[in-house]
Amino acid sequence: MQPILDRCSVVISAVCVVHCIALPPLLILFPLLGGTVLTDELFHVMLLWIIIPTSVIAIAMARRHHPDSLVLVLVGTGIMVLVVGAFWAHDHAAAWVDTTLSIIGSGLLALGHIQNFRLCRH
């Protein structure tokens, strides 16, 4: 189950990055997208509702197989950066700050889960 959760977390992180990078050009090309859930803060919150429990369960299950603290630091920091981006930066900072925090947080989260997956395979 843990490898599946790690993979899911990496995929969700990738969805977040694609969303952050692709949405601005898509809004220019297709302005009607502006009224969808894709442009709302709700999209980030929905991703967090999936990514946080998935990550916590995957890391908790993996701790029995390896004591690597780097995984915990990467995933924990990634989640914190995503939460700050979704709840603080979205309302109190420029759009590029929200996007940057989301990309950095997703990258840290994905790196942590990739490392976790590798360590659990050995």
Disulfide bonds with the S-S distance in Angstrom:
none
